[in-house]
Amino acid sequence: MGRLAVLAIVANLVAAGCSSSGCASAGGARHQATRGVLVAHATLAVLQDGEMELVCGRATAPSAPACVPLDTHKKVSGYLAEAFEYDKKVAEIVRDLPEGQITPVQVLTLVGKIGSLVTKVLELIPDSPQRAQLAARVGAK
Amino acid sequence: MNIKAIIAWIELGQKVIQKGAPAWKAIQEALKDHGIETDTEHLNAVIVDAERRRLIAESEAQ
């Protein structure tokens, strides 16, 4: 699965007004969007937990230069804080959607922002087998 | 919603990423045992955990 492919799928799920089996009945679009939100949130959670394990000096981290230096970790954490803020907002919007209403464009915009931040985080993590494993788990290359 | 339920929800959510859509039904059944059943409950779990993780990230960014 290519870079951001997971989040592209999420964006489609969240925006879906009709399922492949036909137009959504009342609550169908919201259910699709909920599944998308779940995947997006789990992606961010995996990324946060995985990066934490790679920070230099921690028992789980690889040796330098493969580990994440502390100043890089702080930058990564800043991006993740922003991503979780958008993540929470997306969930609130979808939760508060009236039955039968199609997911608003605002949600697509927020999911796009989350995707950009995921890319930035992965670009900051030094190459290592552990980094490759983490990237694979979140659906990036 | 208790923390065990949220943790269980996240762990199962990660399996969705790994195994794709076929895992969804199994996840829904398992989450029922933790009192997470409806879409609203799923979304409330995300909201709570997103805020918890945002605070962790903010703290780590200091």
N, CA and C atoms of all chains as a GROMACS GRO file, in nm:
protein
  609
    1MET      N    1   0.088  -0.119   0.000
    1MET     CA    2   0.000   0.000   0.000
    1MET      C    3   0.090   0.123   0.000
    2GLY      N    4   0.064   0.220  -0.087
    2GLY     CA    5   0.154   0.336  -0.102
    2GLY      C    6   0.137   0.436   0.009
    3ARG      N    7   0.228   0.536   0.001
    3ARG     CA    8   0.226   0.641   0.101
    3ARG      C    9   0.091   0.708   0.106
    4LEU      N   10   0.043   0.728   0.224
    4LEU     CA   11  -0.085   0.795   0.247
    4LEU      C   12  -0.202   0.717   0.190
    5ALA      N   13  -0.179   0.596   0.141
    5ALA     CA   14  -0.291   0.520   0.085
    5ALA      C   15  -0.397   0.493   0.189
    6VAL      N   16  -0.351   0.463   0.310
    6VAL     CA   17  -0.447   0.438   0.418
    6VAL      C   18  -0.534   0.560   0.440
    7LEU      N   19  -0.471   0.676   0.446
    7LEU     CA   20  -0.550   0.797   0.472
    7LEU      C   21  -0.633   0.836   0.352
    8ALA      N   22  -0.590   0.800   0.232
    8ALA     CA   23  -0.673   0.826   0.113
    8ALA      C   24  -0.800   0.741   0.122
    9ILE      N   25  -0.783   0.617   0.165
    9ILE     CA   26  -0.900   0.530   0.183
    9ILE      C   27  -0.992   0.589   0.289
   10VAL      N   28  -0.931   0.638   0.395
   10VAL     CA   29  -1.008   0.699   0.503
   10VAL      C   30  -1.088   0.816   0.450
   11ALA      N   31  -1.023   0.901   0.372
   11ALA     CA   32  -1.092   1.019   0.318
   11ALA      C   33  -1.212   0.976   0.236
   12ASN      N   34  -1.196   0.867   0.158
   12ASN     CA   35  -1.307   0.820   0.077
   12ASN      C   36  -1.419   0.764   0.164
   13LEU      N   37  -1.380   0.690   0.266
   13LEU     CA   38  -1.482   0.634   0.356
   13LEU      C   39  -1.558   0.745   0.425
   14VAL      N   40  -1.485   0.843   0.474
   14VAL     CA   41  -1.546   0.951   0.549
   14VAL      C   42  -1.639   1.033   0.461
   15ALA      N   43  -1.604   1.048   0.335
   15ALA     CA   44  -1.683   1.131   0.244
   15ALA      C   45  -1.799   1.055   0.182
   16ALA      N   46  -1.799   0.922   0.198
   16ALA     CA   47  -1.896   0.840   0.125
   16ALA      C   48  -2.039   0.877   0.160
   17GLY      N   49  -2.114   0.906   0.056
   17GLY     CA   50  -2.256   0.930   0.078
   17GLY      C   51  -2.334   0.806   0.044
   18CYS      N   52  -2.277   0.721  -0.046
   18CYS     CA   53  -2.343   0.598  -0.086
   18CYS      C   54  -2.243   0.484  -0.080
   19SER      N   55  -2.284   0.370  -0.032
   19SER     CA   56  -2.197   0.252  -0.031
   19SER      C   57  -2.199   0.190  -0.170
   20SER      N   58  -2.111   0.092  -0.190
   20SER     CA   59  -2.103   0.029  -0.322
   20SER      C   60  -2.231  -0.049  -0.352
   21SER      N   61  -2.307  -0.083  -0.252
   21SER     CA   62  -2.429  -0.162  -0.275
   21SER      C   63  -2.548  -0.074  -0.301
   22GLY      N   64  -2.528   0.054  -0.310
   22GLY     CA   65  -2.639   0.144  -0.337
   22GLY      C   66  -2.636   0.261  -0.243
   23CYS      N   67  -2.733   0.350  -0.258
   23CYS     CA   68  -2.730   0.468  -0.173
   23CYS      C   69  -2.755   0.431  -0.028
   24ALA      N   70  -2.687   0.501   0.059
   24ALA     CA   71  -2.696   0.471   0.202
   24ALA      C   72  -2.835   0.502   0.254
   25SER      N   73  -2.884   0.414   0.333
   25SER     CA   74  -3.008   0.443   0.405
   25SER      C   75  -2.971   0.535   0.521
   26ALA      N   76  -3.072   0.578   0.595
   26ALA     CA   77  -3.044   0.670   0.704
   26ALA      C   78  -2.936   0.610   0.794
   27GLY      N   79  -2.828   0.685   0.821
   27GLY     CA   80  -2.721   0.638   0.908
   27GLY      C   81  -2.612   0.566   0.830
   28GLY      N   82  -2.632   0.527   0.704
   28GLY     CA   83  -2.531   0.455   0.626
   28GLY      C   84  -2.406   0.536   0.605
   29ALA      N   85  -2.422   0.661   0.565
   29ALA     CA   86  -2.306   0.746   0.540
   29ALA      C   87  -2.230   0.766   0.670
   30ARG      N   88  -2.302   0.784   0.776
   30ARG     CA   89  -2.238   0.806   0.906
   30ARG      C   90  -2.163   0.682   0.951
   31HIS      N   91  -2.217   0.565   0.924
   31HIS     CA   92  -2.148   0.440   0.961
   31HIS      C   93  -2.019   0.425   0.882
   32GLN      N   94  -2.025   0.454   0.750
   32GLN     CA   95  -1.904   0.450   0.668
   32GLN      C   96  -1.799   0.547   0.723
   33ALA      N   97  -1.847   0.667   0.754
   33ALA     CA   98  -1.756   0.769   0.806
   33ALA      C   99  -1.696   0.726   0.940
   34THR      N  100  -1.776   0.661   1.022
   34THR     CA  101  -1.727   0.614   1.152
   34THR      C  102  -1.614   0.513   1.133
   35ARG      N  103  -1.631   0.423   1.039
   35ARG     CA  104  -1.525   0.326   1.012
   35ARG      C  105  -1.398   0.396   0.967
   36GLY      N  106  -1.415   0.498   0.884
   36GLY     CA  107  -1.299   0.574   0.838
   36GLY      C  108  -1.229   0.645   0.953
   37VAL      N  109  -1.308   0.701   1.042
   37VAL     CA  110  -1.251   0.769   1.158
   37VAL      C  111  -1.172   0.670   1.245
   38LEU      N  112  -1.226   0.551   1.261
   38LEU     CA  113  -1.159   0.449   1.341
   38LEU      C  114  -1.022   0.416   1.282
   39VAL      N  115  -1.018   0.396   1.151
   39VAL     CA  116  -0.891   0.363   1.085
   39VAL      C  117  -0.792   0.478   1.098
   40ALA      N  118  -0.839   0.600   1.076
   40ALA     CA  119  -0.750   0.716   1.085
   40ALA      C  120  -0.692   0.729   1.225
   41HIS      N  121  -0.776   0.713   1.325
   41HIS     CA  122  -0.729   0.727   1.463
   41HIS      C  123  -0.631   0.616   1.499
   42ALA      N  124  -0.664   0.494   1.460
   42ALA     CA  125  -0.573   0.383   1.490
   42ALA      C  126  -0.438   0.403   1.420
   43THR      N  127  -0.439   0.460   1.300
   43THR     CA  128  -0.314   0.489   1.228
   43THR      C  129  -0.228   0.585   1.308
   44LEU      N  130  -0.290   0.692   1.355
   44LEU     CA  131  -0.215   0.791   1.434
   44LEU      C  132  -0.165   0.730   1.564
   45ALA      N  133  -0.247   0.645   1.627
   45ALA     CA  134  -0.207   0.584   1.753
   45ALA      C  135  -0.086   0.492   1.732
   46VAL      N  136  -0.090   0.414   1.626
   46VAL     CA  137   0.024   0.325   1.594
   46VAL      C  138   0.150   0.408   1.570
   47LEU      N  139   0.133   0.520   1.498
   47LEU     CA  140   0.248   0.605   1.466
   47LEU      C  141   0.307   0.666   1.594
   48GLN      N  142   0.221   0.716   1.681
   48GLN     CA  143   0.270   0.778   1.805
   48GLN      C  144   0.342   0.675   1.893
   49ASP      N  145   0.279   0.560   1.914
   49ASP     CA  146   0.339   0.458   2.000
   49ASP      C  147   0.468   0.404   1.938
   50GLY      N  148   0.467   0.386   1.806
   50GLY     CA  149   0.584   0.331   1.738
   50GLY      C  150   0.703   0.426   1.741
   51GLU      N  151   0.677   0.556   1.718
   51GLU     CA  152   0.787   0.653   1.719
   51GLU      C  153   0.849   0.666   1.858
   52MET      N  154   0.763   0.659   1.960
   52MET     CA  155   0.811   0.669   2.099
   52MET      C  156   0.916   0.562   2.128
   53GLU      N  157   0.898   0.444   2.068
   53GLU     CA  158   0.989   0.333   2.094
   53GLU      C  159   1.124   0.354   2.026
   54LEU      N  160   1.130   0.449   1.933
   54LEU     CA  161   1.254   0.468   1.856
   54LEU      C  162   1.339   0.583   1.907
   55VAL      N  163   1.292   0.652   2.012
   55VAL     CA  164   1.365   0.769   2.062
   55VAL      C  165   1.496   0.726   2.129
   56CYS      N  166   1.604   0.792   2.091
   56CYS     CA  167   1.736   0.758   2.143
   56CYS      C  168   1.736   0.754   2.296
   57GLY      N  169   1.801   0.651   2.348
   57GLY     CA  170   1.813   0.638   2.493
   57GLY      C  171   1.706   0.550   2.555
   58ARG      N  172   1.601   0.522   2.480
   58ARG     CA  173   1.496   0.436   2.533
   58ARG      C  174   1.534   0.290   2.507
   59ALA      N  175   1.487   0.203   2.596
   59ALA     CA  176   1.527   0.061   2.591
   59ALA      C  177   1.493  -0.004   2.458
   60THR      N  178   1.385   0.042   2.396
   60THR     CA  179   1.338  -0.020   2.272
   60THR      C  180   1.403   0.039   2.148
   61ALA      N  181   1.480   0.146   2.164
   61ALA     CA  182   1.533   0.219   2.047
   61ALA      C  183   1.654   0.148   1.988
   62PRO      N  184   1.671   0.160   1.856
   62PRO     CA  185   1.793   0.111   1.794
   62PRO      C  186   1.908   0.204   1.830
   63SER      N  187   2.031   0.161   1.798
   63SER     CA  188   2.147   0.246   1.827
   63SER      C  189   2.152   0.362   1.729
   64ALA      N  190   2.217   0.471   1.772
   64ALA     CA  191   2.239   0.584   1.682
   64ALA      C  192   2.323   0.536   1.563
   65PRO      N  193   2.304   0.591   1.443
   65PRO     CA  194   2.216   0.702   1.408
   65PRO      C  195   2.073   0.662   1.372
   66ALA      N  196   2.037   0.535   1.397
   66ALA     CA  197   1.904   0.487   1.358
   66ALA      C  198   1.794   0.532   1.454
   67CYS      N  199   1.833   0.573   1.575
   67CYS     CA  200   1.729   0.614   1.670
   67CYS      C  201   1.688   0.759   1.642
   68VAL      N  202   1.574   0.799   1.701
   68VAL     CA  203   1.521   0.935   1.680
   68VAL      C  204   1.582   1.028   1.785
   69PRO      N  205   1.662   1.127   1.742
   69PRO     CA  206   1.720   1.220   1.840
   69PRO      C  207   1.610   1.296   1.914
   70LEU      N  208   1.641   1.342   2.034
   70LEU     CA  209   1.540   1.406   2.118
   70LEU      C  210   1.480   1.530   2.052
   71ASP      N  211   1.563   1.612   1.988
   71ASP     CA  212   1.507   1.733   1.927
   71ASP      C  213   1.414   1.698   1.811
   72THR      N  214   1.445   1.590   1.740
   72THR     CA  215   1.356   1.544   1.633
   72THR      C  216   1.226   1.491   1.693
   73HIS      N  217   1.239   1.418   1.803
   73HIS     CA  218   1.120   1.363   1.872
   73HIS      C  219   1.026   1.477   1.915
   74LYS      N  220   1.085   1.586   1.960
   74LYS     CA  221   1.001   1.700   2.001
   74LYS      C  222   0.927   1.757   1.880
   75LYS      N  223   0.996   1.763   1.766
   75LYS     CA  224   0.930   1.814   1.645
   75LYS      C  225   0.818   1.719   1.602
   76VAL      N  226   0.848   1.588   1.605
   76VAL     CA  227   0.750   1.486   1.572
   76VAL      C  228   0.627   1.498   1.663
   77SER      N  229   0.653   1.516   1.791
   77SER     CA  230   0.544   1.525   1.889
   77SER      C  231   0.457   1.648   1.862
   78GLY      N  232   0.520   1.755   1.818
   78GLY     CA  233   0.443   1.874   1.783
   78GLY      C  234   0.347   1.846   1.668
   79TYR      N  235   0.398   1.776   1.566
   79TYR     CA  236   0.313   1.739   1.452
   79TYR      C  237   0.199   1.645   1.498
   80LEU      N  238   0.233   1.550   1.585
   80LEU     CA  239   0.131   1.455   1.630
   80LEU      C  240   0.025   1.524   1.716
   81ALA      N  241   0.066   1.621   1.796
   81ALA     CA  242  -0.032   1.695   1.877
   81ALA      C  243  -0.134   1.762   1.784
   82GLU      N  244  -0.083   1.822   1.677
   82GLU     CA  245  -0.172   1.888   1.580
   82GLU      C  246  -0.262   1.785   1.511
   83ALA      N  247  -0.204   1.671   1.474
   83ALA     CA  248  -0.281   1.567   1.406
   83ALA      C  249  -0.394   1.514   1.494
   84PHE      N  250  -0.366   1.494   1.622
   84PHE     CA  251  -0.470   1.444   1.713
   84PHE      C  252  -0.579   1.548   1.736
   85GLU      N  253  -0.543   1.673   1.727
   85GLU     CA  254  -0.644   1.778   1.739
   85GLU      C  255  -0.742   1.768   1.621
   86TYR      N  256  -0.688   1.750   1.501
   86TYR     CA  257  -0.774   1.734   1.383
   86TYR      C  258  -0.855   1.604   1.392
   87ASP      N  259  -0.788   1.499   1.440
   87ASP     CA  260  -0.850   1.366   1.458
   87ASP      C  261  -0.973   1.377   1.547
   88LYS      N  262  -0.958   1.446   1.657
   88LYS     CA  263  -1.069   1.465   1.752
   88LYS      C  264  -1.180   1.545   1.685
   89LYS      N  265  -1.143   1.648   1.609
   89LYS     CA  266  -1.242   1.733   1.545
   89LYS      C  267  -1.323   1.654   1.442
   90VAL      N  268  -1.253   1.569   1.366
   90VAL     CA  269  -1.321   1.486   1.266
   90VAL      C  270  -1.424   1.395   1.335
   91ALA      N  271  -1.382   1.332   1.444
   91ALA     CA  272  -1.473   1.243   1.516
   91ALA      C  273  -1.594   1.318   1.569
   92GLU      N  274  -1.573   1.439   1.617
   92GLU     CA  275  -1.684   1.519   1.670
   92GLU      C  276  -1.782   1.556   1.559
   93ILE      N  277  -1.727   1.594   1.444
   93ILE     CA  278  -1.814   1.631   1.332
   93ILE      C  279  -1.900   1.513   1.288
   94VAL      N  280  -1.834   1.398   1.273
   94VAL     CA  281  -1.907   1.279   1.227
   94VAL      C  282  -2.010   1.236   1.332
   95ARG      N  283  -1.970   1.241   1.457
   95ARG     CA  284  -2.062   1.203   1.565
   95ARG      C  285  -2.187   1.290   1.564
   96ASP      N  286  -2.170   1.418   1.536
   96ASP     CA  287  -2.281   1.513   1.546
   96ASP      C  288  -2.358   1.529   1.414
   97LEU      N  289  -2.323   1.449   1.313
   97LEU     CA  290  -2.394   1.456   1.186
   97LEU      C  291  -2.538   1.415   1.203
   98PRO      N  292  -2.633   1.493   1.150
   98PRO     CA  293  -2.772   1.448   1.150
   98PRO      C  294  -2.786   1.323   1.064
   99GLU      N  295  -2.880   1.238   1.098
   99GLU     CA  296  -2.898   1.112   1.025
   99GLU      C  297  -2.921   1.138   0.877
  100GLY      N  298  -2.852   1.061   0.794
  100GLY     CA  299  -2.873   1.070   0.651
  100GLY      C  300  -2.795   1.180   0.582
  101GLN      N  301  -2.731   1.268   0.658
  101GLN     CA  302  -2.657   1.377   0.596
  101GLN      C  303  -2.521   1.328   0.549
  102ILE      N  304  -2.480   1.377   0.432
  102ILE     CA  305  -2.350   1.340   0.378
  102ILE      C  306  -2.241   1.417   0.454
  103THR      N  307  -2.128   1.348   0.474
  103THR     CA  308  -2.018   1.407   0.549
  103THR      C  309  -1.971   1.537   0.484
  104PRO      N  310  -1.956   1.642   0.562
  104PRO     CA  311  -1.916   1.771   0.504
  104PRO      C  312  -1.772   1.772   0.452
  105VAL      N  313  -1.748   1.864   0.358
  105VAL     CA  314  -1.615   1.877   0.297
  105VAL      C  315  -1.508   1.908   0.402
  106GLN      N  316  -1.548   1.975   0.508
  106GLN     CA  317  -1.454   2.010   0.616
  106GLN      C  318  -1.380   1.886   0.667
  107VAL      N  319  -1.452   1.774   0.669
  107VAL     CA  320  -1.390   1.650   0.719
  107VAL      C  321  -1.279   1.606   0.624
  108LEU      N  322  -1.305   1.614   0.493
  108LEU     CA  323  -1.201   1.578   0.396
  108LEU      C  324  -1.078   1.666   0.414
  109THR      N  325  -1.101   1.794   0.436
  109THR     CA  326  -0.990   1.888   0.455
  109THR      C  327  -0.908   1.848   0.577
  110LEU      N  328  -0.975   1.817   0.686
  110LEU     CA  329  -0.904   1.780   0.809
  110LEU      C  330  -0.828   1.649   0.790
  111VAL      N  331  -0.890   1.552   0.724
  111VAL     CA  332  -0.822   1.424   0.700
  111VAL      C  333  -0.699   1.446   0.612
  112GLY      N  334  -0.710   1.536   0.515
  112GLY     CA  335  -0.595   1.570   0.432
  112GLY      C  336  -0.481   1.628   0.515
  113LYS      N  337  -0.517   1.714   0.609
  113LYS     CA  338  -0.415   1.774   0.696
  113LYS      C  339  -0.348   1.666   0.781
  114ILE      N  340  -0.428   1.571   0.830
  114ILE     CA  341  -0.372   1.461   0.909
  114ILE      C  342  -0.272   1.383   0.823
  115GLY      N  343  -0.312   1.355   0.700
  115GLY     CA  344  -0.224   1.282   0.609
  115GLY      C  345  -0.091   1.352   0.588
  116SER      N  346  -0.094   1.484   0.570
  116SER     CA  347   0.029   1.561   0.551
  116SER      C  348   0.119   1.552   0.674
  117LEU      N  349   0.058   1.556   0.790
  117LEU     CA  350   0.137   1.549   0.914
  117LEU      C  351   0.198   1.411   0.931
  118VAL      N  352   0.124   1.306   0.894
  118VAL     CA  353   0.179   1.170   0.900
  118VAL      C  354   0.302   1.160   0.810
  119THR      N  355   0.294   1.218   0.691
  119THR     CA  356   0.408   1.217   0.600
  119THR      C  357   0.528   1.288   0.662
  120LYS      N  358   0.502   1.406   0.719
  120LYS     CA  359   0.612   1.483   0.782
  120LYS      C  360   0.677   1.402   0.893
  121VAL      N  361   0.596   1.334   0.974
  121VAL     CA  362   0.651   1.255   1.085
  121VAL      C  363   0.740   1.144   1.031
  122LEU      N  364   0.691   1.072   0.933
  122LEU     CA  365   0.769   0.959   0.880
  122LEU      C  366   0.899   1.007   0.815
  123GLU      N  367   0.897   1.125   0.754
  123GLU     CA  368   1.018   1.178   0.691
  123GLU      C  369   1.124   1.215   0.793
  124LEU      N  370   1.082   1.245   0.916
  124LEU     CA  371   1.177   1.284   1.020
  124LEU      C  372   1.246   1.165   1.086
  125ILE      N  373   1.183   1.049   1.078
  125ILE     CA  374   1.238   0.932   1.148
  125ILE      C  375   1.353   0.874   1.066
  126PRO      N  376   1.472   0.856   1.127
  126PRO     CA  377   1.587   0.803   1.052
  126PRO      C  378   1.560   0.662   1.000
  127ASP      N  379   1.623   0.631   0.887
  127ASP     CA  380   1.608   0.498   0.829
  127ASP      C  381   1.659   0.391   0.923
  128SER      N  382   1.584   0.282   0.933
  128SER     CA  383   1.624   0.165   1.013
  128SER      C  384   1.521   0.057   0.982
  129PRO      N  385   1.551  -0.068   1.016
  129PRO     CA  386   1.449  -0.172   0.998
  129PRO      C  387   1.324  -0.142   1.080
  130GLN      N  388   1.343  -0.084   1.199
  130GLN     CA  389   1.227  -0.051   1.283
  130GLN      C  390   1.141   0.057   1.218
  131ARG      N  391   1.208   0.156   1.156
  131ARG     CA  392   1.135   0.262   1.088
  131ARG      C  393   1.055   0.205   0.970
  132ALA      N  394   1.117   0.111   0.900
  132ALA     CA  395   1.050   0.047   0.786
  132ALA      C  396   0.927  -0.031   0.833
  133GLN      N  397   0.942  -0.096   0.946
  133GLN     CA  398   0.829  -0.173   1.003
  133GLN      C  399   0.715  -0.080   1.039
  134LEU      N  400   0.750   0.033   1.102
  134LEU     CA  401   0.649   0.130   1.144
  134LEU      C  402   0.578   0.188   1.022
  135ALA      N  403   0.656   0.222   0.921
  135ALA     CA  404   0.597   0.278   0.799
  135ALA      C  405   0.500   0.178   0.735
  136ALA      N  406   0.540   0.051   0.735
  136ALA     CA  407   0.454  -0.052   0.677
  136ALA      C  408   0.324  -0.064   0.757
  137ARG      N  409   0.333  -0.051   0.887
  137ARG     CA  410   0.214  -0.065   0.972
  137ARG      C  411   0.115   0.048   0.950
  138VAL      N  412   0.165   0.167   0.914
  138VAL     CA  413   0.071   0.278   0.892
  138VAL      C  414   0.039   0.293   0.744
  139GLY      N  415   0.086   0.199   0.662
  139GLY     CA  416   0.048   0.198   0.521
  139GLY      C  417   0.129   0.288   0.432
  140ALA      N  418   0.248   0.328   0.479
  140ALA     CA  419   0.334   0.413   0.397
  140ALA      C  420   0.450   0.330   0.345
  141LYS      N  421   0.526   0.387   0.252
  141LYS     CA  422   0.645   0.320   0.199
  141LYS      C  423   0.766   0.360   0.279
  142MET      N  424  -1.713   0.575   2.992
  142MET     CA  425  -1.636   0.472   2.921
  142MET      C  426  -1.503   0.450   2.993
  143ASN      N  427  -1.473   0.326   3.028
  143ASN     CA  428  -1.354   0.305   3.109
  143ASN      C  429  -1.230   0.287   3.021
  144ILE      N  430  -1.113   0.301   3.085
  144ILE     CA  431  -0.988   0.301   3.010
  144ILE      C  432  -0.962   0.165   2.946
  145LYS      N  433  -1.003   0.058   3.009
  145LYS     CA  434  -0.982  -0.077   2.952
  145LYS      C  435  -1.057  -0.088   2.820
  146ALA      N  436  -1.176  -0.033   2.817
  146ALA     CA  437  -1.256  -0.039   2.695
  146ALA      C  438  -1.188   0.039   2.584
  147ILE      N  439  -1.133   0.154   2.619
  147ILE     CA  440  -1.067   0.237   2.519
  147ILE      C  441  -0.943   0.167   2.466
  148ILE      N  442  -0.864   0.109   2.556
  148ILE     CA  443  -0.743   0.038   2.513
  148ILE      C  444  -0.780  -0.079   2.422
  149ALA      N  445  -0.884  -0.154   2.462
  149ALA     CA  446  -0.928  -0.267   2.380
  149ALA      C  447  -0.971  -0.218   2.242
  150TRP      N  448  -1.038  -0.106   2.240
  150TRP     CA  449  -1.086  -0.049   2.114
  150TRP      C  450  -0.970  -0.011   2.024
  151ILE      N  451  -0.868   0.050   2.080
  151ILE     CA  452  -0.752   0.091   2.001
  151ILE      C  453  -0.679  -0.031   1.947
  152GLU      N  454  -0.660  -0.132   2.032
  152GLU     CA  455  -0.587  -0.252   1.988
  152GLU      C  456  -0.661  -0.318   1.873
  153LEU      N  457  -0.793  -0.321   1.885
  153LEU     CA  458  -0.869  -0.384   1.778
  153LEU      C  459  -0.870  -0.295   1.654
  154GLY      N  460  -0.868  -0.167   1.673
  154GLY     CA  461  -0.861  -0.075   1.560
  154GLY      C  462  -0.732  -0.094   1.481
  155GLN      N  463  -0.625  -0.125   1.553
  155GLN     CA  464  -0.497  -0.149   1.485
  155GLN      C  465  -0.506  -0.274   1.398
  156LYS      N  466  -0.585  -0.370   1.443
  156LYS     CA  467  -0.600  -0.494   1.364
  156LYS      C  468  -0.678  -0.465   1.236
  157VAL      N  469  -0.764  -0.365   1.239
  157VAL     CA  470  -0.835  -0.326   1.117
  157VAL      C  471  -0.734  -0.282   1.013
  158ILE      N  472  -0.634  -0.205   1.056
  158ILE     CA  473  -0.532  -0.159   0.962
  158ILE      C  474  -0.457  -0.278   0.906
  159GLN      N  475  -0.424  -0.371   0.993
  159GLN     CA  476  -0.340  -0.482   0.948
  159GLN      C  477  -0.419  -0.581   0.862
  160LYS      N  478  -0.542  -0.604   0.898
  160LYS     CA  479  -0.614  -0.712   0.830
  160LYS      C  480  -0.720  -0.660   0.732
  161GLY      N  481  -0.746  -0.531   0.741
  161GLY     CA  482  -0.842  -0.477   0.646
  161GLY      C  483  -0.986  -0.499   0.689
  162ALA      N  484  -1.075  -0.472   0.598
  162ALA     CA  485  -1.219  -0.472   0.628
  162ALA      C  486  -1.273  -0.602   0.687
  163PRO      N  487  -1.224  -0.720   0.646
  163PRO     CA  488  -1.282  -0.842   0.703
  163PRO      C  489  -1.271  -0.850   0.854
  164ALA      N  490  -1.178  -0.776   0.912
  164ALA     CA  491  -1.163  -0.779   1.058
  164ALA      C  492  -1.273  -0.700   1.127
  165TRP      N  493  -1.345  -0.617   1.051
  165TRP     CA  494  -1.438  -0.523   1.111
  165TRP      C  495  -1.547  -0.591   1.193
  166LYS      N  496  -1.606  -0.696   1.137
  166LYS     CA  497  -1.717  -0.763   1.208
  166LYS      C  498  -1.667  -0.826   1.338
  167ALA      N  499  -1.549  -0.887   1.331
  167ALA     CA  500  -1.492  -0.948   1.451
  167ALA      C  501  -1.467  -0.841   1.557
  168ILE      N  502  -1.422  -0.724   1.509
  168ILE     CA  503  -1.396  -0.614   1.602
  168ILE      C  504  -1.525  -0.568   1.667
  169GLN      N  505  -1.629  -0.553   1.588
  169GLN     CA  506  -1.756  -0.508   1.643
  169GLN      C  507  -1.807  -0.604   1.751
  170GLU      N  508  -1.795  -0.733   1.725
  170GLU     CA  509  -1.840  -0.832   1.823
  170GLU      C  510  -1.759  -0.822   1.951
  171ALA      N  511  -1.627  -0.810   1.935
  171ALA     CA  512  -1.540  -0.803   2.053
  171ALA      C  513  -1.566  -0.676   2.134
  172LEU      N  514  -1.590  -0.566   2.064
  172LEU     CA  515  -1.611  -0.439   2.134
  172LEU      C  516  -1.743  -0.438   2.210
  173LYS      N  517  -1.840  -0.516   2.164
  173LYS     CA  518  -1.968  -0.523   2.237
  173LYS      C  519  -1.943  -0.568   2.380
  174ASP      N  520  -1.846  -0.659   2.397
  174ASP     CA  521  -1.814  -0.708   2.532
  174ASP      C  522  -1.763  -0.597   2.622
  175HIS      N  523  -1.711  -0.491   2.560
  175HIS     CA  524  -1.659  -0.378   2.637
  175HIS      C  525  -1.759  -0.263   2.640
  176GLY      N  526  -1.879  -0.289   2.595
  176GLY     CA  527  -1.982  -0.185   2.599
  176GLY      C  528  -1.969  -0.081   2.490
  177ILE      N  529  -1.890  -0.110   2.386
  177ILE     CA  530  -1.879  -0.018   2.273
  177ILE      C  531  -1.951  -0.083   2.156
  178GLU      N  532  -2.064  -0.031   2.121
  178GLU     CA  533  -2.144  -0.098   2.019
  178GLU      C  534  -2.187  -0.007   1.904
  179THR      N  535  -2.237   0.107   1.939
  179THR     CA  536  -2.290   0.193   1.835
  179THR      C  537  -2.181   0.281   1.774
  180ASP      N  538  -2.213   0.339   1.660
  180ASP     CA  539  -2.119   0.432   1.597
  180ASP      C  540  -2.087   0.548   1.690
  181THR      N  541  -2.188   0.595   1.761
  181THR     CA  542  -2.165   0.706   1.854
  181THR      C  543  -2.066   0.667   1.962
  182GLU      N  544  -2.077   0.543   2.011
  182GLU     CA  545  -1.983   0.498   2.114
  182GLU      C  546  -1.841   0.486   2.057
  183HIS      N  547  -1.831   0.438   1.934
  183HIS     CA  548  -1.700   0.432   1.869
  183HIS      C  549  -1.639   0.572   1.861
  184LEU      N  550  -1.722   0.666   1.816
  184LEU     CA  551  -1.672   0.802   1.796
  184LEU      C  552  -1.637   0.868   1.928
  185ASN      N  553  -1.715   0.842   2.032
  185ASN     CA  554  -1.682   0.896   2.164
  185ASN      C  555  -1.550   0.839   2.214
  186ALA      N  556  -1.524   0.714   2.183
  186ALA     CA  557  -1.396   0.652   2.222
  186ALA      C  558  -1.280   0.722   2.150
  187VAL      N  559  -1.299   0.753   2.022
  187VAL     CA  560  -1.195   0.824   1.947
  187VAL      C  561  -1.171   0.960   2.009
  188ILE      N  562  -1.278   1.030   2.040
  188ILE     CA  563  -1.265   1.166   2.094
  188ILE      C  564  -1.188   1.164   2.225
  189VAL      N  565  -1.220   1.072   2.312
  189VAL     CA  566  -1.151   1.064   2.440
  189VAL      C  567  -1.003   1.029   2.420
  190ASP      N  568  -0.976   0.929   2.336
  190ASP     CA  569  -0.838   0.886   2.317
  190ASP      C  570  -0.756   0.987   2.238
  191ALA      N  571  -0.820   1.057   2.143
  191ALA     CA  572  -0.748   1.160   2.066
  191ALA      C  573  -0.702   1.272   2.158
  192GLU      N  574  -0.786   1.309   2.253
  192GLU     CA  575  -0.749   1.415   2.346
  192GLU      C  576  -0.637   1.367   2.439
  193ARG      N  577  -0.649   1.242   2.485
  193ARG     CA  578  -0.544   1.186   2.572
  193ARG      C  579  -0.411   1.185   2.499
  194ARG      N  580  -0.410   1.143   2.375
  194ARG     CA  581  -0.286   1.134   2.298
  194ARG      C  582  -0.236   1.273   2.258
  195ARG      N  583  -0.326   1.366   2.236
  195ARG     CA  584  -0.283   1.503   2.205
  195ARG      C  585  -0.206   1.561   2.323
  196LEU      N  586  -0.256   1.535   2.443
  196LEU     CA  587  -0.188   1.585   2.563
  196LEU      C  588  -0.052   1.518   2.581
  197ILE      N  589  -0.044   1.389   2.552
  197ILE     CA  590   0.085   1.319   2.560
  197ILE      C  591   0.183   1.381   2.461
  198ALA      N  592   0.136   1.402   2.338
  198ALA     CA  593   0.222   1.459   2.234
  198ALA      C  594   0.269   1.600   2.272
  199GLU      N  595   0.178   1.679   2.326
  199GLU     CA  596   0.215   1.816   2.368
  199GLU      C  597   0.321   1.812   2.476
  200SER      N  598   0.307   1.719   2.568
  200SER     CA  599   0.404   1.706   2.676
  200SER      C  600   0.539   1.662   2.621
  201GLU      N  601   0.538   1.570   2.527
  201GLU     CA  602   0.663   1.520   2.466
  201GLU      C  603   0.731   1.627   2.381
  202ALA      N  604   0.654   1.725   2.334
  202ALA     CA  605   0.708   1.830   2.247
  202ALA      C  606   0.778   1.941   2.327
  203GLN      N  607   0.764   1.938   2.460
  203GLN     CA  608   0.823   2.045   2.542
  203GLN      C  609   0.975   2.032   2.549
   0.00000   0.00000   0.00000
